[in-house]
Amino acid sequence: MRPGTTNGGGRPVAGYHAPVNFERSNAIAARLHEVVPGGAHTYAKGDDQYPEGMAPVIERGDGCRVWDVDGNVFIEYGMGLRAVTLGHAYPPVVAAVERAMRRGLNFVRPAALELAAADALLDLLPNAQMVKFAKNGSDVTTAAVKLARAATGRDLVAACGDQPFFSTDDWFIGLTPMAAGIPQAVRDLTLRFPYNDVPALEALFAAHRGSIACLVMEAATSVEPQPGYLEAVQALCRREGAIFILDEIITGFRWHLSGAQAVYGVQPDLATFGKALGNGYSIAALVGRRELMELGGLHHPGERVFLLSTTFGAESTSLAAALEVMRIYREEGVIERLYQAGERLQVGVAEVAGARGVADHFQLRGRSCNLVFATLDADGAPSQAFRTLFLQELISRGVLGPSFVVSLSHGPAEIDQTVEAIDGALAVYARGLSDGVERHLRGRPVQPVMRARN
């Protein structure tokens, strides 16, 4: 398709250039597999997550658009695995990082920037008194688990089994289908509990009374908590002497400026932040109550906890990025604008899905600031084949969207262009429902990230 042509639904897509080919991307991807296990440094970025032969290798990004090595241009969603909430190469953040770089990156003692970043984050989080910075969400969430075990003298961890990811470390990966290499003794120390089920959680605590060090969960994903559920979780943790750890790696700086805990009115003992905190720069944070956090410090008489101690945990560029991100969020109403962009997308998708007769088979789920999509087959069952078909047609129309998580750079024009692309993709989706998805696929279906075998 070229500018002035239609998207399969009879409506023109203004200024649209369809991807031509992926020859260089495919060549680089093949070479990556020779030198990088999985062909990417994050499993969610693997080419098995994209239609066969249509996994672009990115050359640069600007705002909400990316350019691949073949010269194709895409509107991108879920940018940086939801870490880029302002936009790629966002000028004020780039400028702040450049200023920090010119003053030096890493020293043998803390920089003043560390205090500035700590104060700025804690000012946003009324339930937290101390913070420790690191580079990845996995690191700070594992640190929270270690701190909870040290504080309680207990070994077991309760992790929400209906939520997809908490850490790359053994205590969590042992719960997934990709548990190879993790000793059974380690796997047995982490227990699952279902979301939105208070009786099940009560039964878990009763079965392991006095042994559960902490409970780890997100406040919400694409499923909202039932009324009173999170309050009940918090009360159970208090009653049972377990540390309540809230994973805000995604919800922080999306749900609310003070995190999902502010939306739902809960007060975790420890919380972890990351992703949007740096607009793509590598920074994460463990925050919490002073009496817990200080166990990893110098001002107590008890046994020392090796909490977080990393060479690059507080290097200047990421802290400078975080400071600027927090300033922009405070002064420019970013959260409200994320919700508005997502709502515009929701309304548009509902309209075209209804017009195509696929509203029962293609659905947006979650908060408008953090939308994902479900692809269902003719029987209403989740389908990787239909996910592949949708991605195939979406990419062919210039949108790279493993999710529909928006950024500040997704303005009305980009949202409307995305809806046009979705309309065209759903026209093919509807045909797949009527005459079989396989007739429309150009390659193998995409795979779940967490699976036991390739």
LUMNU-642216 format. One record per residue (C-alpha): residue number from 1; residue in one letter; z, x, y. Coordinates in Angstrom, 3 decimals, decimal comma, padded with zeros to 6 digits, always signed. Layout:
N
[pt NUM "A" [Z X Y]]
...
END
This chain:
454
[pt 1 "M" [+000,000 +000,000 +000,000]]
[pt 2 "R" [-000,781 +001,188 +003,546]]
[pt 3 "P" [+000,260 -000,058 +006,997]]
[pt 4 "G" [-000,931 -003,601 +007,559]]
[pt 5 "T" [-001,088 -004,492 +003,861]]
[pt 6 "T" [+001,315 -006,853 +002,139]]
[pt 7 "N" [+004,274 -006,273 -000,146]]
[pt 8 "G" [+003,094 -008,544 -002,940]]
[pt 9 "G" [+004,581 -011,593 -001,279]]
[pt 10 "G" [+001,946 -012,128 +001,378]]
[pt 11 "R" [+003,928 -010,677 +004,293]]
[pt 12 "P" [+002,945 -007,417 +005,994]]
[pt 13 "V" [+005,362 -004,508 +006,147]]
[pt 14 "A" [+005,054 -002,996 +009,609]]
[pt 15 "G" [+004,671 +000,762 +009,742]]
[pt 16 "Y" [+005,045 +001,105 +005,999]]
[pt 17 "H" [+003,682 +004,049 +003,993]]
[pt 18 "A" [+003,992 +003,763 +000,241]]
[pt 19 "P" [+004,934 +006,876 -001,733]]
[pt 20 "V" [+001,748 +008,543 -002,922]]
[pt 21 "N" [+002,916 +010,754 -005,768]]
[pt 22 "F" [+005,861 +012,748 -007,057]]
[pt 23 "E" [+003,998 +015,794 -008,325]]
[pt 24 "R" [+006,130 +018,445 -006,606]]
[pt 25 "S" [+009,344 +016,490 -007,168]]
[pt 26 "N" [+008,643 +016,278 -010,886]]
[pt 27 "A" [+007,809 +019,977 -011,063]]
[pt 28 "I" [+011,010 +020,974 -009,277]]
[pt 29 "A" [+013,034 +018,561 -011,424]]
[pt 30 "A" [+011,651 +020,159 -014,563]]
[pt 31 "R" [+012,562 +023,596 -013,259]]
[pt 32 "L" [+016,040 +022,392 -012,294]]
[pt 33 "H" [+016,662 +021,346 -015,889]]
[pt 34 "E" [+015,950 +024,928 -016,937]]
[pt 35 "V" [+018,616 +026,396 -014,670]]
[pt 36 "V" [+021,097 +023,542 -013,978]]
[pt 37 "P" [+022,616 +021,511 -016,844]]
[pt 38 "G" [+021,540 +017,920 -016,309]]
[pt 39 "G" [+019,103 +018,924 -013,584]]
[pt 40 "A" [+021,602 +018,097 -010,824]]
[pt 41 "H" [+025,118 +019,055 -009,805]]
[pt 42 "T" [+026,320 +015,448 -009,921]]
[pt 43 "Y" [+025,548 +013,259 -012,925]]
[pt 44 "A" [+024,933 +010,235 -010,690]]
[pt 45 "K" [+022,068 +012,167 -009,053]]
[pt 46 "G" [+020,350 +012,899 -012,384]]
[pt 47 "D" [+016,739 +011,903 -012,928]]
[pt 48 "D" [+017,914 +009,748 -015,865]]
[pt 49 "Q" [+019,259 +007,404 -013,178]]
[pt 50 "Y" [+015,751 +006,786 -011,787]]
[pt 51 "P" [+012,484 +005,435 -013,182]]
[pt 52 "E" [+010,596 +008,022 -015,192]]
[pt 53 "G" [+008,523 +010,324 -012,991]]
[pt 54 "M" [+009,875 +008,672 -009,803]]
[pt 55 "A" [+012,979 +010,724 -009,012]]
[pt 56 "P" [+012,252 +012,303 -005,620]]
[pt 57 "V" [+013,595 +015,754 -004,777]]
[pt 58 "I" [+014,801 +015,567 -001,183]]
[pt 59 "E" [+013,717 +018,043 +001,467]]
[pt 60 "R" [+015,497 +016,646 +004,524]]
[pt 61 "G" [+017,225 +013,614 +005,980]]
[pt 62 "D" [+017,571 +012,089 +009,430]]
[pt 63 "G" [+019,575 +008,959 +010,118]]
[pt 64 "C" [+019,023 +006,624 +007,166]]
[pt 65 "R" [+015,678 +008,154 +006,159]]
[pt 66 "V" [+014,896 +010,989 +003,781]]
[pt 67 "W" [+011,719 +012,980 +003,165]]
[pt 68 "D" [+010,946 +014,353 -000,297]]
[pt 69 "V" [+009,039 +017,514 -001,181]]
[pt 70 "D" [+005,846 +015,478 -001,655]]
[pt 71 "G" [+005,999 +014,118 +001,887]]
[pt 72 "N" [+007,143 +010,630 +000,873]]
[pt 73 "V" [+009,519 +008,914 +003,298]]
[pt 74 "F" [+012,264 +006,547 +002,180]]
[pt 75 "I" [+014,944 +004,393 +003,732]]
[pt 76 "E" [+017,965 +005,563 +001,751]]
[pt 77 "Y" [+021,076 +003,637 +000,694]]
[pt 78 "G" [+024,323 +004,832 -000,852]]
[pt 79 "M" [+023,681 +008,037 +001,067]]
[pt 80 "G" [+025,424 +011,108 -000,337]]
[pt 81 "L" [+026,982 +008,937 -003,062]]
[pt 82 "R" [+028,460 +006,794 -000,251]]
[pt 83 "A" [+029,763 +009,822 +001,665]]
[pt 84 "V" [+027,301 +009,641 +004,578]]
[pt 85 "T" [+028,413 +006,628 +006,617]]
[pt 86 "L" [+027,080 +007,617 +010,039]]
[pt 87 "G" [+023,692 +009,046 +009,084]]
[pt 88 "H" [+022,066 +012,260 +007,930]]
[pt 89 "A" [+022,226 +015,125 +010,442]]
[pt 90 "Y" [+024,192 +012,879 +012,794]]
[pt 91 "P" [+023,955 +014,788 +016,102]]
[pt 92 "P" [+027,597 +014,632 +017,335]]
[pt 93 "V" [+028,881 +015,728 +013,921]]
[pt 94 "V" [+026,307 +018,522 +013,679]]
[pt 95 "A" [+027,328 +019,715 +017,152]]
[pt 96 "A" [+031,024 +019,725 +016,250]]
[pt 97 "V" [+030,320 +021,692 +013,094]]
[pt 98 "E" [+028,182 +024,212 +014,987]]
[pt 99 "R" [+030,986 +024,796 +017,510]]
[pt 100 "A" [+033,446 +025,392 +014,691]]
[pt 101 "M" [+031,091 +027,784 +012,886]]
[pt 102 "R" [+030,837 +029,977 +015,956]]
[pt 103 "R" [+034,636 +030,381 +015,990]]
[pt 104 "G" [+034,904 +031,552 +012,374]]
[pt 105 "L" [+035,179 +029,632 +009,101]]
[pt 106 "N" [+038,159 +030,908 +007,158]]
[pt 107 "F" [+041,187 +033,043 +007,965]]
[pt 108 "V" [+044,258 +034,551 +006,266]]
[pt 109 "R" [+046,510 +032,021 +008,057]]
[pt 110 "P" [+046,108 +028,352 +008,960]]
[pt 111 "A" [+043,895 +027,547 +011,929]]
[pt 112 "A" [+045,007 +025,235 +014,736]]
[pt 113 "L" [+042,188 +022,948 +013,614]]
[pt 114 "E" [+044,191 +022,160 +010,464]]
[pt 115 "L" [+046,995 +020,619 +012,486]]
[pt 116 "A" [+044,560 +018,687 +014,674]]
[pt 117 "A" [+042,810 +017,217 +011,628]]
[pt 118 "A" [+046,109 +016,406 +009,905]]
[pt 119 "D" [+047,496 +014,658 +012,982]]
[pt 120 "A" [+044,280 +012,680 +013,499]]
[pt 121 "L" [+044,226 +011,404 +009,920]]
[pt 122 "L" [+047,936 +010,581 +009,758]]
[pt 123 "D" [+047,650 +008,691 +013,052]]
[pt 124 "L" [+045,283 +006,309 +011,265]]
[pt 125 "L" [+047,541 +005,873 +008,222]]
[pt 126 "P" [+050,946 +004,419 +009,136]]
[pt 127 "N" [+052,194 +004,597 +005,532]]
[pt 128 "A" [+051,659 +008,367 +005,197]]
[pt 129 "Q" [+053,737 +011,217 +006,594]]
[pt 130 "M" [+052,016 +014,305 +005,154]]
[pt 131 "V" [+048,504 +015,369 +004,155]]
[pt 132 "K" [+046,888 +018,098 +002,092]]
[pt 133 "F" [+043,145 +018,725 +002,470]]
[pt 134 "A" [+040,736 +019,783 -000,269]]
[pt 135 "K" [+037,019 +019,591 -000,993]]
[pt 136 "N" [+036,538 +016,855 -003,613]]
[pt 137 "G" [+038,035 +013,469 -004,362]]
[pt 138 "S" [+038,635 +014,579 -007,938]]
[pt 139 "D" [+040,842 +017,428 -006,754]]
[pt 140 "V" [+043,119 +015,339 -004,571]]
[pt 141 "T" [+043,423 +012,512 -007,100]]
[pt 142 "T" [+044,394 +014,967 -009,828]]
[pt 143 "A" [+046,856 +016,553 -007,407]]
[pt 144 "A" [+048,400 +013,124 -006,863]]
[pt 145 "V" [+048,814 +012,702 -010,625]]
[pt 146 "K" [+050,464 +016,133 -010,893]]
[pt 147 "L" [+052,807 +015,315 -008,029]]
[pt 148 "A" [+053,782 +012,024 -009,656]]
[pt 149 "R" [+054,537 +013,731 -012,954]]
[pt 150 "A" [+056,651 +016,335 -011,186]]
[pt 151 "A" [+058,553 +013,715 -009,198]]
[pt 152 "T" [+059,284 +011,447 -012,169]]
[pt 153 "G" [+059,550 +013,918 -015,033]]
[pt 154 "R" [+057,227 +011,609 -017,005]]
[pt 155 "D" [+053,885 +012,366 -018,686]]
[pt 156 "L" [+051,902 +009,141 -018,983]]
[pt 157 "V" [+049,323 +007,941 -016,464]]
[pt 158 "A" [+048,160 +004,326 -016,160]]
[pt 159 "A" [+044,575 +004,151 -014,858]]
[pt 160 "C" [+042,597 +000,992 -014,121]]
[pt 161 "G" [+040,092 +000,717 -016,949]]
[pt 162 "D" [+037,748 -001,637 -015,091]]
[pt 163 "Q" [+037,037 +000,860 -012,320]]
[pt 164 "P" [+034,357 +003,488 -012,859]]
[pt 165 "F" [+035,648 +006,863 -011,740]]
[pt 166 "F" [+038,750 +008,705 -010,566]]
[pt 167 "S" [+038,321 +012,387 -011,326]]
[pt 168 "T" [+036,272 +015,012 -013,154]]
[pt 169 "D" [+039,485 +016,316 -014,705]]
[pt 170 "D" [+040,556 +015,819 -018,302]]
[pt 171 "W" [+043,269 +013,235 -017,648]]
[pt 172 "F" [+040,558 +010,762 -016,597]]
[pt 173 "I" [+037,332 +011,905 -018,308]]
[pt 174 "G" [+039,160 +011,595 -021,609]]
[pt 175 "L" [+038,966 +007,814 -021,106]]
[pt 176 "T" [+035,174 +007,809 -020,780]]
[pt 177 "P" [+032,406 +008,013 -023,401]]
[pt 178 "M" [+031,799 +011,611 -022,226]]
[pt 179 "A" [+035,084 +012,909 -023,626]]
[pt 180 "A" [+033,659 +015,826 -025,619]]
[pt 181 "G" [+035,739 +018,968 -025,178]]
[pt 182 "I" [+038,927 +017,156 -024,177]]
[pt 183 "P" [+041,813 +017,468 -026,682]]
[pt 184 "Q" [+043,067 +014,220 -028,165]]
[pt 185 "A" [+046,584 +015,114 -027,033]]
[pt 186 "V" [+045,349 +015,059 -023,427]]
[pt 187 "R" [+043,429 +011,821 -023,906]]
[pt 188 "D" [+046,532 +010,119 -025,276]]
[pt 189 "L" [+048,442 +010,744 -022,049]]
[pt 190 "T" [+046,302 +008,322 -020,019]]
[pt 191 "L" [+046,551 +004,577 -020,608]]
[pt 192 "R" [+044,125 +001,870 -019,485]]
[pt 193 "F" [+044,991 -001,403 -017,827]]
[pt 194 "P" [+042,627 -004,229 -016,752]]
[pt 195 "Y" [+042,102 -005,198 -013,118]]
[pt 196 "N" [+043,449 -008,508 -011,795]]
[pt 197 "D" [+045,675 -009,046 -014,867]]
[pt 198 "V" [+049,375 -008,841 -014,018]]
[pt 199 "P" [+050,650 -009,892 -017,496]]
[pt 200 "A" [+048,627 -007,110 -019,129]]
[pt 201 "L" [+050,116 -004,554 -016,753]]
[pt 202 "E" [+053,616 -005,875 -017,375]]
[pt 203 "A" [+053,016 -005,527 -021,112]]
[pt 204 "L" [+051,808 -001,937 -020,652]]
[pt 205 "F" [+054,952 -000,971 -018,761]]
[pt 206 "A" [+057,104 -002,741 -021,359]]
[pt 207 "A" [+055,421 -000,858 -024,202]]
[pt 208 "H" [+055,977 +002,499 -022,464]]
[pt 209 "R" [+059,174 +001,852 -020,561]]
[pt 210 "G" [+060,444 +004,887 -018,709]]
[pt 211 "S" [+057,400 +007,000 -019,656]]
[pt 212 "I" [+054,705 +006,130 -017,094]]
[pt 213 "A" [+054,643 +008,608 -014,218]]
[pt 214 "C" [+052,089 +006,830 -012,065]]
[pt 215 "L" [+049,515 +004,100 -011,743]]
[pt 216 "V" [+046,078 +005,007 -010,354]]
[pt 217 "M" [+043,626 +002,430 -009,060]]
[pt 218 "E" [+041,260 +001,395 -006,295]]
[pt 219 "A" [+042,320 -001,633 -004,304]]
[pt 220 "A" [+038,902 -003,175 -004,968]]
[pt 221 "T" [+035,374 -002,291 -006,007]]
[pt 222 "S" [+032,728 -004,993 -006,129]]
[pt 223 "V" [+035,475 -007,337 -007,360]]
[pt 224 "E" [+038,144 -008,530 -004,938]]
[pt 225 "P" [+041,823 -008,686 -005,925]]
[pt 226 "Q" [+043,177 -012,100 -006,744]]
[pt 227 "P" [+045,813 -013,389 -004,296]]
[pt 228 "G" [+049,076 -011,580 -004,884]]
[pt 229 "Y" [+047,680 -009,135 -007,445]]
[pt 230 "L" [+048,027 -005,897 -005,487]]
[pt 231 "E" [+051,460 -006,900 -004,241]]
[pt 232 "A" [+052,488 -007,487 -007,862]]
[pt 233 "V" [+051,145 -004,069 -008,872]]
[pt 234 "Q" [+053,137 -002,418 -006,100]]
[pt 235 "A" [+056,301 -004,318 -007,053]]
[pt 236 "L" [+055,899 -003,384 -010,731]]
[pt 237 "C" [+055,571 +000,295 -009,862]]
[pt 238 "R" [+058,697 +000,133 -007,708]]
[pt 239 "R" [+060,657 -001,682 -010,416]]
[pt 240 "E" [+059,536 +000,675 -013,189]]
[pt 241 "G" [+059,964 +003,871 -011,182]]
[pt 242 "A" [+056,252 +004,772 -011,342]]
[pt 243 "I" [+054,365 +006,300 -008,428]]
[pt 244 "F" [+051,720 +003,968 -006,971]]
[pt 245 "I" [+048,542 +006,013 -006,270]]
[pt 246 "L" [+045,742 +004,256 -004,390]]
[pt 247 "D" [+042,291 +005,823 -004,655]]
[pt 248 "E" [+040,651 +005,280 -001,247]]
[pt 249 "I" [+037,815 +007,743 -001,795]]
[pt 250 "I" [+035,258 +004,935 -001,298]]
[pt 251 "T" [+037,253 +002,210 +000,437]]
[pt 252 "G" [+038,673 +004,551 +003,081]]
[pt 253 "F" [+036,534 +004,503 +006,241]]
[pt 254 "R" [+034,570 +001,511 +004,887]]
[pt 255 "W" [+036,969 -001,386 +004,346]]
[pt 256 "H" [+039,073 -000,549 +007,401]]
[pt 257 "L" [+039,818 +002,403 +009,668]]
[pt 258 "S" [+043,198 +002,657 +007,906]]
[pt 259 "G" [+041,761 +002,075 +004,449]]
[pt 260 "A" [+041,851 -000,814 +002,019]]
[pt 261 "Q" [+045,648 -000,652 +002,053]]
[pt 262 "A" [+045,507 -002,069 +005,599]]
[pt 263 "V" [+043,184 -004,877 +004,517]]
[pt 264 "Y" [+045,331 -005,959 +001,575]]
[pt 265 "G" [+048,759 -005,153 +003,004]]
[pt 266 "V" [+050,002 -002,725 +000,359]]
[pt 267 "Q" [+051,888 +000,546 +000,789]]
[pt 268 "P" [+050,999 +003,141 -001,853]]
[pt 269 "D" [+053,295 +006,089 -002,442]]
[pt 270 "L" [+050,265 +008,404 -002,461]]
[pt 271 "A" [+046,646 +007,804 -001,475]]
[pt 272 "T" [+043,474 +009,823 -001,674]]
[pt 273 "F" [+040,596 +009,864 +000,804]]
[pt 274 "G" [+037,218 +011,600 +000,879]]
[pt 275 "K" [+033,504 +010,806 +001,066]]
[pt 276 "A" [+033,067 +009,104 +004,466]]
[pt 277 "L" [+035,819 +011,237 +006,002]]
[pt 278 "G" [+033,316 +014,062 +006,575]]
[pt 279 "N" [+029,979 +012,168 +006,810]]
[pt 280 "G" [+028,708 +014,276 +003,915]]
[pt 281 "Y" [+030,639 +017,469 +004,672]]
[pt 282 "S" [+032,935 +018,402 +001,805]]
[pt 283 "I" [+036,427 +017,214 +002,614]]
[pt 284 "A" [+039,026 +015,132 +000,819]]
[pt 285 "A" [+042,663 +014,397 +001,521]]
[pt 286 "L" [+045,835 +013,595 -000,363]]
[pt 287 "V" [+048,317 +011,696 +001,813]]
[pt 288 "G" [+051,695 +010,224 +001,054]]
[pt 289 "R" [+055,390 +009,838 +001,583]]
[pt 290 "R" [+057,175 +012,963 +002,767]]
[pt 291 "E" [+059,710 +013,110 -000,075]]
[pt 292 "L" [+056,876 +013,256 -002,603]]
[pt 293 "M" [+054,451 +015,479 -000,716]]
[pt 294 "E" [+057,156 +017,997 +000,199]]
[pt 295 "L" [+057,579 +018,787 -003,503]]
[pt 296 "G" [+054,409 +020,831 -003,074]]
[pt 297 "G" [+055,898 +022,620 -000,063]]
[pt 298 "L" [+058,500 +025,234 +000,786]]
[pt 299 "H" [+061,344 +023,160 +002,235]]
[pt 300 "H" [+063,155 +021,895 -000,847]]
[pt 301 "P" [+065,549 +023,481 -003,372]]
[pt 302 "G" [+063,902 +022,099 -006,510]]
[pt 303 "E" [+061,246 +023,375 -008,881]]
[pt 304 "R" [+058,038 +024,302 -007,066]]
[pt 305 "V" [+054,880 +022,227 -007,626]]
[pt 306 "F" [+051,538 +024,015 -007,453]]
[pt 307 "L" [+049,946 +021,122 -005,626]]
[pt 308 "L" [+046,685 +022,165 -003,964]]
[pt 309 "S" [+045,836 +025,752 -003,124]]
[pt 310 "T" [+042,139 +026,433 -002,631]]
[pt 311 "T" [+040,189 +029,078 -000,758]]
[pt 312 "F" [+037,977 +026,535 +000,981]]
[pt 313 "G" [+040,385 +023,599 +001,256]]
[pt 314 "A" [+040,689 +023,927 +005,021]]
[pt 315 "E" [+037,611 +025,849 +006,148]]
[pt 316 "S" [+036,620 +025,042 +009,688]]
[pt 317 "T" [+033,311 +023,195 +009,388]]
[pt 318 "S" [+034,557 +020,322 +007,234]]
[pt 319 "L" [+037,702 +019,861 +009,320]]
[pt 320 "A" [+035,618 +019,820 +012,491]]
[pt 321 "A" [+033,290 +017,271 +010,913]]
[pt 322 "A" [+036,242 +015,081 +009,918]]
[pt 323 "L" [+037,743 +015,235 +013,401]]
[pt 324 "E" [+034,459 +014,174 +014,959]]
[pt 325 "V" [+033,928 +011,437 +012,377]]
[pt 326 "M" [+037,370 +010,015 +013,104]]
[pt 327 "R" [+036,679 +010,106 +016,864]]
[pt 328 "I" [+033,382 +008,257 +016,397]]
[pt 329 "Y" [+035,023 +005,656 +014,175]]
[pt 330 "R" [+037,797 +005,033 +016,696]]
[pt 331 "E" [+035,568 +004,855 +019,765]]
[pt 332 "E" [+032,360 +003,244 +018,505]]
[pt 333 "G" [+033,511 +000,422 +016,229]]
[pt 334 "V" [+031,812 +001,890 +013,150]]
[pt 335 "I" [+033,583 -000,310 +010,601]]
[pt 336 "E" [+032,500 -003,525 +012,321]]
[pt 337 "R" [+028,916 -002,285 +012,556]]
[pt 338 "L" [+028,841 -001,419 +008,841]]
[pt 339 "Y" [+029,914 -004,961 +008,026]]
[pt 340 "Q" [+027,271 -006,387 +010,365]]
[pt 341 "A" [+024,468 -004,335 +008,819]]
[pt 342 "G" [+025,525 -005,321 +005,327]]
[pt 343 "E" [+025,756 -008,990 +006,278]]
[pt 344 "R" [+022,209 -008,922 +007,666]]
[pt 345 "L" [+021,029 -007,420 +004,382]]
[pt 346 "Q" [+022,951 -009,994 +002,330]]
[pt 347 "V" [+021,412 -012,899 +004,210]]
[pt 348 "G" [+017,897 -011,487 +003,902]]
[pt 349 "V" [+018,214 -010,746 +000,180]]
[pt 350 "A" [+019,648 -014,185 -000,543]]
[pt 351 "E" [+016,635 -015,737 +001,210]]
[pt 352 "V" [+013,965 -013,753 -000,640]]
[pt 353 "A" [+015,735 -013,942 -004,019]]
[pt 354 "G" [+015,916 -017,708 -003,655]]
[pt 355 "A" [+012,272 -017,939 -002,629]]
[pt 356 "R" [+011,236 -015,860 -005,643]]
[pt 357 "G" [+013,357 -017,971 -008,001]]
[pt 358 "V" [+015,441 -014,995 -009,187]]
[pt 359 "A" [+018,761 -015,663 -007,437]]
[pt 360 "D" [+020,485 -016,081 -010,824]]
[pt 361 "H" [+019,090 -012,784 -012,073]]
[pt 362 "F" [+019,277 -010,424 -009,082]]
[pt 363 "Q" [+022,551 -010,470 -007,164]]
[pt 364 "L" [+024,251 -008,460 -004,448]]
[pt 365 "R" [+027,942 -007,957 -005,106]]
[pt 366 "G" [+030,880 -006,548 -003,194]]
[pt 367 "R" [+031,863 -006,420 +000,444]]
[pt 368 "S" [+029,020 -006,362 +002,927]]
[pt 369 "C" [+029,992 -002,812 +003,922]]
[pt 370 "N" [+029,698 -001,637 +000,295]]
[pt 371 "L" [+027,024 -003,654 -001,505]]
[pt 372 "V" [+025,844 -002,996 -005,041]]
[pt 373 "F" [+023,324 -005,021 -007,012]]
[pt 374 "A" [+023,332 -006,568 -010,467]]
[pt 375 "T" [+020,141 -006,921 -012,523]]
[pt 376 "L" [+020,267 -009,636 -015,162]]
[pt 377 "D" [+017,686 -010,520 -017,797]]
[pt 378 "A" [+016,300 -013,959 -018,624]]
[pt 379 "D" [+019,483 -014,774 -020,573]]
[pt 380 "G" [+021,733 -013,680 -017,718]]
[pt 381 "A" [+022,883 -010,484 -019,433]]
[pt 382 "P" [+023,121 -007,154 -017,542]]
[pt 383 "S" [+019,902 -005,213 -018,108]]
[pt 384 "Q" [+019,125 -001,536 -017,603]]
[pt 385 "A" [+015,447 -002,353 -018,145]]
[pt 386 "F" [+015,417 -004,789 -015,231]]
[pt 387 "R" [+017,396 -002,319 -013,114]]
[pt 388 "T" [+014,643 +000,187 -013,833]]
[pt 389 "L" [+011,916 -002,281 -012,949]]
[pt 390 "F" [+013,613 -003,134 -009,663]]
[pt 391 "L" [+014,120 +000,538 -008,756]]
[pt 392 "Q" [+010,529 +001,308 -009,714]]
[pt 393 "E" [+009,169 -001,367 -007,394]]
[pt 394 "L" [+011,661 -000,594 -004,635]]
[pt 395 "I" [+010,816 +003,122 -004,603]]
[pt 396 "S" [+007,125 +002,214 -004,624]]
[pt 397 "R" [+007,778 +000,314 -001,397]]
[pt 398 "G" [+009,574 +003,136 +000,389]]
[pt 399 "V" [+013,246 +002,353 -000,276]]
[pt 400 "L" [+015,557 +004,643 -002,244]]
[pt 401 "G" [+018,422 +002,381 -003,226]]
[pt 402 "P" [+020,590 +002,960 -006,292]]
[pt 403 "S" [+022,944 +000,696 -004,335]]
[pt 404 "F" [+022,682 -001,094 -000,990]]
[pt 405 "V" [+025,614 +000,660 +000,663]]
[pt 406 "V" [+024,742 +000,852 +004,359]]
[pt 407 "S" [+025,418 +003,455 +007,032]]
[pt 408 "L" [+025,696 +003,229 +010,801]]
[pt 409 "S" [+022,059 +004,384 +010,990]]
[pt 410 "H" [+020,784 +001,289 +009,172]]
[pt 411 "G" [+019,725 -000,745 +012,169]]
[pt 412 "P" [+018,102 -004,200 +012,211]]
[pt 413 "A" [+014,576 -002,772 +011,831]]
[pt 414 "E" [+015,533 -000,734 +008,763]]
[pt 415 "I" [+017,401 -003,666 +007,223]]
[pt 416 "D" [+014,442 -005,978 +007,779]]
[pt 417 "Q" [+012,021 -003,451 +006,308]]
[pt 418 "T" [+014,312 -003,160 +003,295]]
[pt 419 "V" [+014,333 -006,933 +002,817]]
[pt 420 "E" [+010,522 -006,888 +002,861]]
[pt 421 "A" [+010,536 -004,201 +000,185]]
[pt 422 "I" [+013,049 -006,139 -001,899]]
[pt 423 "D" [+010,889 -009,239 -001,589]]
[pt 424 "G" [+007,922 -007,373 -003,041]]
[pt 425 "A" [+010,057 -005,857 -005,808]]
[pt 426 "L" [+011,455 -009,270 -006,734]]
[pt 427 "A" [+007,943 -010,691 -007,004]]
[pt 428 "V" [+007,374 -008,240 -009,879]]
[pt 429 "Y" [+010,885 -008,897 -011,193]]
[pt 430 "A" [+010,058 -012,599 -011,450]]
[pt 431 "R" [+006,954 -011,803 -013,475]]
[pt 432 "G" [+009,057 -009,623 -015,760]]
[pt 433 "L" [+011,387 -012,537 -016,386]]
[pt 434 "S" [+008,501 -014,781 -017,350]]
[pt 435 "D" [+006,340 -012,479 -019,461]]
[pt 436 "G" [+008,620 -009,612 -020,484]]
[pt 437 "V" [+010,015 -006,660 -018,570]]
[pt 438 "E" [+008,316 -004,074 -020,797]]
[pt 439 "R" [+004,884 -005,163 -019,586]]
[pt 440 "H" [+005,772 -003,993 -016,082]]
[pt 441 "L" [+007,728 -000,797 -016,717]]
[pt 442 "R" [+005,929 +002,535 -016,311]]
[pt 443 "G" [+008,413 +004,540 -018,382]]
[pt 444 "R" [+011,759 +004,510 -020,178]]
[pt 445 "P" [+014,719 +002,524 -018,811]]
[pt 446 "V" [+017,379 +004,279 -016,777]]
[pt 447 "Q" [+020,639 +005,131 -018,549]]
[pt 448 "P" [+024,320 +004,596 -017,740]]
[pt 449 "V" [+025,866 +007,759 -016,318]]
[pt 450 "M" [+028,804 +007,660 -018,719]]
[pt 451 "R" [+027,399 +007,626 -022,245]]
[pt 452 "A" [+028,341 +009,536 -025,376]]
[pt 453 "R" [+024,860 +010,830 -026,225]]
[pt 454 "N" [+021,580 +011,464 -024,440]]
END
